[in-house]
Amino acid sequence: MKLYHNLIDLHNKQIFPAEIIIEENKIVSIKETTEPCENYILPGFIDAHVHIESSMLLPSAFAKIAVQHGTVATVSDPHEIANVCGIEGINYMIDNGNKVPFHFFFGAPSCVPATSFETSGAVINANQIDELLSRKEIRYLSEMMNYPGVLFKDEEVMKKIANAKKHNKPIDGHAPGLRGDKAEQYIKEGISTDHECFTKEEALDKLKYGMKILIREGSAAKNFEALIDLLNDYEDEIMFCCDDKHPDELLLHHINHHVKRALAKGIDLFKVLKAACINPVLHYKLPVGLLRQGDAADFIIIDNTTDFNIIETYVAGEKVYTNGQSLIPTIEEKTINQFDCEKINSTDLKIQANNQTKINVIEALDGELITKGQVLNAKYQDDEIISDVENDILKMVVINRYKKAPPAIAFIKNIGLKTGAIASTVAHDCHNIICVGATDEDMVLAINALIDAKGGVCVATKDKTDTLALPIAGLISPLSAQEVGKSYAVLDKRAKELGSKLSAPFMTLSFMALLVIPELKLSDLGLFDGAKFEFTQLKID
């Protein structure tokens, strides 16, 4: 195959008309030409950290859409499905991803479960991590979110880190808000990246100690604006990632959105593309071509360097996207899951207290994974604490999906529902059932709908219940991105019609059980203070 395009040469930082010859999926020749060239050719984009499960799609279905946006590879952490199905879940993702022409690079999840303060469907210990890292298809140790375990040298945590070093594989970090001496200590243990920085100052602190910073812009956590100026001065240490990408948004854009926004801010083209294309390959030692002689033919063709519209995408020499059409096939896959809990009734959600009680309330923040905690007056009815819709203090529950257990109950501010309830089994990290509602009756409807579906996302009122079933591990649909995206968009719209002002209500909800990100969260075992890393009380008498 012979191509004539303007080559964006990221290695020598120049653009010139080129003849590119490809044989047996390799680039065998690149030379300057006098042939007229209309379009531009460059390496494909790489998402440097993403949980495919958060798209609610199979890897094969994710790839089918990602290539439309110029993505040829992902550094994928199967942490979510591993917390439900263990190593079987990891193998499931690898096997499905191998069925399509796309580069999925999976890691060994370091925190299954993420903490001992919640119930997951599986445990992956240090010996199993060692076995995973010995496999060539496992490229790195996934985000070490148990940063207190690193700082206090927890024996099991340190064994996992030692295993990564033994196999000479990178270690991803996850340490929101960690600064100064503690950040230095964490990084010195060999942890090389962080995608959790939410201020420039925090990122600079970590860069100072040699860490790479991933600029994240996902469906819930959005740190692009806070961090993107770092690319001007740290082009070798910055990568782009989404972390979590819901299906309706994936249909619109992927890493190409980072690229366009960075260019619109006036950042140098070559610095932007180094973060989007080259740095992940170098850091993770990925077998992805970078448009050099002898490289695998992984590249994209765009119309111009301003609009960056994707015309064609190639993976290992195979054309996988052209003229608005993805050429990646649809793959039918078996279903795996772990779901064993019983339906509830409104009596299960009642909290007795006197009318003098104050409560610890989770304050959700739009576009952030972190929360704050407030002490507020509880609202009562017949000596029971109920949702205070007028003041937007709503009841939230987390229910163990793996066995029968009483619900854990708390209250949350800023979800905004005036009526109805929203619920999901996409609830990081253990993916138990999480629900917020205006009344107990609404919540029962939503929770029981998810139990019937063996997992999914739901909006319920007394008049109508809509559910997007996620029968694969309670996280993934077997349907296409278009079908899942459409169903999810309907649920998102309904949640907002019921009063939520959040930009992504379900994505925000999914992180309210994520204990490793401060400040106040709820697991199936109780209300958790992430700053102190211990349980706390709901009621303050």
Residue pairs with C-beta under 8 A, 6 or more apart in sequence:
1 21
1 22
1 23
1 317
2 19
2 20
2 21
2 22
3 19
3 20
3 21
3 22
3 41
4 17
4 18
4 19
4 20
4 33
4 35
4 36
4 37
5 17
5 18
5 20
5 37
5 38
5 39
5 40
5 41
5 301
6 15
6 16
6 17
6 18
6 37
6 39
6 40
6 41
7 15
7 16
7 17
7 18
7 20
7 30
7 40
7 41
7 42
7 291
8 15
8 40
8 41
8 42
8 269
8 273
8 305
9 15
9 16
9 291
10 42
10 43
10 270
10 273
10 274
10 277
10 278
10 290
10 291
11 290
11 292
13 270
15 40
15 305
16 32
17 32
17 33
17 34
17 35
17 36
17 37
18 30
18 31
18 32
18 33
18 37
18 41
19 29
19 30
19 31
19 32
19 33
19 35
20 27
20 29
20 30
20 41
20 291
21 27
21 28
21 29
21 30
22 28
22 297
22 317
24 317
25 296
25 297
25 316
25 317
25 318
26 294
26 295
26 296
26 297
26 317
27 289
27 291
27 292
27 293
27 294
27 295
27 296
27 297
28 293
28 294
29 293
30 291
30 292
30 293
39 301
39 302
39 303
39 311
40 301
40 302
40 303
40 304
40 305
41 291
41 299
41 300
41 301
41 302
42 273
42 277
42 291
42 299
42 300
42 302
43 72
43 273
43 277
43 278
43 288
43 289
43 290
43 291
43 298
43 299
43 300
44 70
44 71
44 72
44 73
44 277
44 288
44 298
44 299
44 300
44 313
44 314
44 315
45 69
45 70
45 71
45 72
45 240
45 254
45 255
45 256
45 259
45 276
45 277
45 300
46 71
46 72
46 73
46 74
46 75
46 239
46 255
46 276
46 277
46 280
46 281
46 286
46 288
47 66
47 71
47 73
47 74
47 75
47 240
47 241
47 242
47 254
47 255
48 75
48 193
48 195
48 214
48 239
48 240
48 241
48 279
48 280
48 283
48 284
49 75
49 77
49 143
49 172
49 193
49 195
49 214
49 216
49 239
49 241
49 242
49 243
50 74
50 75
50 76
50 77
50 241
50 242
50 243
50 244
50 245
51 76
51 77
51 78
51 79
51 80
51 243
51 244
52 59
52 62
52 74
52 76
52 78
52 93
52 104
53 78
53 80
53 81
53 93
53 426
53 473
53 475
53 476
54 80
54 218
54 219
54 243
54 244
54 245
54 246
54 426
54 507
54 510
55 61
55 62
55 245
55 246
55 247
55 250
55 481
56 246
56 247
56 426
56 457
56 468
56 470
56 475
56 476
56 477
56 484
56 488
57 65
57 247
57 250
57 476
57 477
57 481
57 484
58 96
58 331
58 333
58 472
58 476
58 478
59 76
59 93
59 96
59 97
59 100
59 102
59 104
60 96
60 97
60 99
60 100
60 102
60 328
60 329
60 330
60 331
60 333
61 330
61 331
61 479
61 480
61 481
61 484
62 74
62 250
62 481
63 97
63 100
63 101
63 102
63 104
63 320
63 328
64 100
64 326
64 328
64 330
64 480
64 481
65 250
65 251
65 254
65 326
65 481
66 74
66 102
66 250
66 254
67 102
67 313
67 315
67 320
67 321
67 326
67 328
68 310
68 313
68 321
68 324
68 326
69 253
69 254
69 255
69 256
69 257
69 310
70 254
70 255
70 256
70 300
70 302
70 308
70 310
70 313
71 254
71 255
71 256
71 313
72 102
72 103
72 288
72 298
72 299
72 300
72 313
72 314
72 315
73 102
73 103
73 104
73 105
73 280
73 286
73 288
73 298
74 103
74 104
74 105
75 105
75 107
75 139
75 140
75 241
75 280
75 284
75 286
76 93
76 97
76 104
76 105
76 106
76 107
77 106
77 107
77 109
77 142
77 143
77 172
78 89
78 90
78 93
78 94
78 106
78 107
78 109
78 142
79 109
79 111
79 112
79 142
79 143
79 429
80 426
80 428
80 429
80 431
80 473
80 475
81 89
81 90
81 92
81 93
81 473
81 475
81 476
82 89
82 90
82 109
82 112
82 122
82 124
83 109
83 112
83 113
83 114
83 120
83 121
83 122
83 429
83 430
83 431
84 120
84 121
84 122
84 337
84 338
84 431
84 473
84 474
84 475
85 92
85 121
85 122
85 336
85 337
85 338
85 473
86 112
86 121
86 122
86 123
86 124
87 122
87 124
87 128
87 132
88 336
89 122
89 336
89 473
90 106
90 108
90 109
90 132
92 336
93 104
93 106
94 104
94 106
94 137
96 331
96 333
97 104
97 106
98 104
99 331
100 328
100 329
100 331
101 315
101 316
101 318
101 320
101 328
102 315
102 320
102 328
103 286
103 287
103 288
103 298
103 315
105 139
105 140
105 284
105 286
106 137
106 138
106 139
107 138
107 139
107 140
107 141
107 142
107 172
108 124
108 129
108 132
108 133
108 138
108 140
108 141
108 142
108 164
109 124
109 142
110 129
110 141
110 142
110 143
110 144
110 145
110 146
110 157
110 160
110 171
110 172
111 142
111 143
111 144
111 145
111 146
111 429
111 516
112 120
112 122
112 123
112 124
113 119
113 120
113 122
113 123
113 429
113 430
114 120
114 145
114 146
114 429
114 430
114 514
114 515
114 516
115 146
115 515
115 516
115 523
115 533
117 515
117 523
117 525
117 526
117 528
117 535
118 429
118 430
118 432
118 513
118 515
118 523
118 524
118 525
119 400
119 402
119 403
119 405
119 430
119 432
119 523
119 524
119 525
120 402
120 429
120 430
120 431
121 338
121 401
121 402
121 430
121 431
122 338
124 132
125 156
126 156
126 159
126 160
126 163
129 141
129 159
129 160
129 163
129 164
130 163
130 166
130 167
132 138
133 141
133 163
133 164
133 166
133 167
133 169
134 167
138 169
139 169
139 170
139 284
139 285
139 286
140 164
140 169
140 170
140 171
140 172
140 284
141 160
141 161
141 163
141 164
141 169
141 170
141 171
141 172
142 172
143 172
143 173
143 174
143 195
144 150
144 157
144 160
144 161
144 171
144 172
144 173
144 174
144 191
145 174
145 175
145 429
145 516
146 154
146 157
146 516
147 173
147 174
147 175
147 178
147 186
147 516
148 154
148 533
149 156
149 157
150 157
150 158
150 161
150 185
150 186
150 189
150 191
151 182
151 185
151 186
158 189
161 171
161 189
161 190
161 191
164 170
164 171
164 190
165 171
165 190
170 192
170 193
170 283
170 284
170 285
171 190
171 191
171 192
172 191
172 192
172 193
172 195
173 186
173 187
173 191
173 192
173 193
173 194
173 195
173 196
173 211
174 194
174 195
174 196
174 516
175 183
175 186
175 191
175 194
175 196
176 196
176 197
176 198
176 369
176 370
176 517
176 518
177 196
177 198
177 202
177 370
177 518
178 186
178 202
178 206
179 201
179 202
179 205
180 205
183 205
183 206
183 209
183 211
184 209
187 206
187 209
187 210
187 211
188 209
191 211
192 210
192 211
192 212
192 283
193 211
193 212
193 213
193 214
193 239
193 283
194 203
194 206
194 211
194 212
194 213
194 214
195 213
195 214
195 216
195 241
195 243
196 216
196 369
196 517
197 203
197 206
197 213
197 223
197 226
197 227
198 221
198 223
198 226
198 368
198 370
199 226
200 226
200 227
200 229
200 230
203 213
203 227
203 230
204 230
206 213
207 213
207 230
207 234
207 237
211 237
212 237
212 238
212 239
212 279
212 283
213 227
213 230
213 234
213 237
213 238
213 239
214 238
214 239
214 240
214 241
215 223
215 224
215 227
215 228
215 230
215 231
215 238
215 239
215 240
215 241
215 258
215 275
216 222
216 223
216 224
216 241
216 242
216 243
217 223
217 224
217 240
217 242
217 257
217 258
217 261
218 241
218 242
218 243
218 244
218 245
218 507
219 242
219 244
219 245
219 246
219 249
219 504
219 507
220 244
220 367
220 368
220 369
220 504
220 507
220 508
220 510
220 511
221 243
221 244
221 367
221 368
221 369
221 511
222 367
224 258
224 261
228 261
228 262
228 265
228 267
229 265
230 238
231 238
231 262
231 267
231 271
231 272
231 275
232 267
232 268
232 271
235 270
235 271
235 274
235 275
236 274
236 279
237 279
238 275
238 279
239 275
239 279
239 280
239 283
240 255
240 258
240 259
240 275
240 276
242 254
242 255
244 507
244 510
245 254
246 488
246 504
246 506
246 507
247 481
247 484
247 485
247 488
248 485
248 486
248 488
248 489
248 492
250 481
250 485
251 481
251 482
251 485
255 276
256 308
256 310
258 275
258 276
259 272
259 273
259 276
259 308
260 307
260 308
262 272
262 275
263 269
263 272
263 305
263 306
263 308
269 305
277 290
278 290
280 286
281 288
281 290
287 296
288 296
288 298
289 295
289 296
289 297
289 298
289 299
289 316
290 298
291 299
296 316
296 317
297 314
297 316
297 317
298 314
298 315
298 316
299 313
299 314
300 310
300 311
300 312
300 313
300 314
301 310
301 311
301 312
301 313
302 308
302 309
302 310
302 311
303 309
303 311
310 321
311 322
311 323
312 319
312 321
312 322
313 319
313 320
313 321
313 322
314 320
319 327
320 326
320 327
320 328
321 327
321 328
330 480
332 478
333 472
333 478
335 471
335 472
335 478
336 472
336 473
337 454
337 455
337 471
337 472
337 473
337 474
338 401
338 402
338 473
338 474
339 401
339 402
339 451
339 454
339 455
339 474
340 401
340 402
340 403
340 404
341 399
341 400
341 401
341 402
341 403
341 404
341 405
341 433
341 451
342 404
342 451
343 447
343 448
343 451
344 399
344 407
344 444
344 447
344 448
345 444
346 440
346 441
346 444
348 406
348 407
349 395
349 397
349 407
349 409
349 440
349 443
349 444
350 384
350 440
351 384
351 385
351 409
351 538
351 539
352 383
352 384
352 385
353 378
353 380
353 383
353 384
353 385
353 539
353 541
354 383
354 541
355 380
355 383
356 541
357 378
357 385
357 539
357 540
357 541
358 375
358 376
358 377
358 378
358 539
358 540
359 375
359 376
359 377
359 378
359 385
359 411
359 538
359 539
359 540
360 373
360 374
360 375
360 410
360 411
360 520
360 527
360 536
360 537
360 538
360 540
361 373
361 374
361 375
361 376
361 393
361 410
361 411
361 412
361 413
361 520
362 371
362 372
362 373
362 396
362 410
362 411
362 412
362 413
362 512
362 520
362 521
362 522
363 371
363 372
363 373
363 374
363 412
363 413
363 414
363 520
364 371
364 412
364 413
364 414
364 415
364 502
364 508
364 512
365 371
365 372
365 414
366 414
366 501
366 502
366 503
366 508
367 503
369 511
369 514
369 517
370 517
370 518
370 519
371 512
371 517
371 518
371 519
371 520
371 521
372 519
372 520
373 519
373 520
373 529
374 413
375 540
376 391
376 393
376 411
376 413
378 385
378 388
378 393
378 411
378 539
379 385
379 386
379 387
379 388
379 391
379 393
380 386
385 395
385 411
385 539
386 395
386 439
386 440
387 393
387 394
387 395
387 411
387 437
387 438
387 439
388 394
388 411
389 417
389 418
389 419
389 438
391 413
392 413
392 414
392 415
392 416
393 411
393 412
393 413
394 411
394 412
394 413
394 415
394 417
394 436
394 437
394 438
395 409
395 410
395 411
395 436
395 437
395 440
395 443
396 409
396 410
396 411
396 412
396 415
396 434
396 435
396 436
396 512
396 522
397 407
397 408
397 409
397 410
397 433
397 434
397 435
397 443
397 447
397 522
398 407
398 408
398 427
398 432
398 433
398 434
398 435
398 513
398 522
398 523
398 524
399 405
399 407
399 408
399 432
399 433
399 435
399 447
399 524
400 432
400 524
401 425
401 431
401 432
401 433
401 455
401 474
402 432
405 524
407 524
408 522
408 523
408 524
408 525
408 526
408 527
409 538
410 522
410 527
410 538
411 538
412 436
412 512
414 501
414 502
415 422
415 436
415 500
415 502
415 505
415 508
415 509
416 499
416 500
416 501
416 502
417 436
417 437
417 438
417 495
417 498
417 499
417 500
418 438
418 498
418 499
419 438
419 439
419 442
419 461
419 498
419 499
420 437
420 438
420 442
420 459
420 460
420 461
420 494
420 498
421 435
421 436
421 437
421 438
421 439
421 442
421 443
421 445
421 446
421 459
421 460
421 461
422 435
422 436
422 437
422 446
422 457
422 458
422 459
422 460
422 491
422 495
422 498
422 500
422 505
422 506
422 509
423 433
423 434
423 435
423 436
423 437
423 443
423 446
423 447
423 449
423 450
423 457
423 458
423 460
424 433
424 434
424 435
424 450
424 456
424 457
424 458
424 506
424 509
424 510
425 431
425 432
425 433
425 434
425 450
425 455
425 456
425 457
425 470
425 474
425 475
426 457
426 470
426 474
426 475
426 506
426 510
427 433
427 434
427 509
427 510
427 512
427 513
428 510
428 511
428 513
428 514
429 513
429 514
429 515
429 516
430 513
430 523
430 524
431 473
431 474
431 475
432 513
432 523
432 524
433 447
433 450
433 451
434 509
434 510
434 512
434 513
434 522
435 443
435 446
435 447
436 443
436 509
436 512
437 443
437 446
437 460
438 498
441 462
442 460
442 461
442 462
443 460
445 460
445 461
445 462
445 465
446 458
446 459
446 460
446 465
449 456
449 458
449 460
449 465
449 467
450 456
450 457
450 458
450 467
453 467
453 469
453 470
453 471
454 469
454 471
454 474
455 469
455 470
455 471
455 473
455 474
455 475
456 467
456 468
456 469
456 470
456 471
456 474
457 467
457 468
457 470
457 488
457 491
457 506
458 465
458 466
458 467
458 468
458 491
459 465
459 466
459 491
459 494
459 495
459 498
460 466
461 498
466 490
466 491
466 494
468 477
468 484
468 487
468 488
468 491
469 477
470 476
470 477
471 477
471 478
472 478
477 483
477 484
479 487
488 506
491 506
492 504
492 505
492 506
495 505
495 506
496 502
496 505
502 508
511 517
512 521
512 522
513 521
513 522
513 523
513 524
514 521
515 521
515 523
515 528
515 530
516 530
517 530
518 530
518 531
519 529
519 530
519 531
520 527
520 528
520 529
520 530
520 536
521 527
521 528
521 530
522 528
525 535
526 535
527 535
527 536
527 537
527 538
528 534
528 535
528 536
529 535
529 536
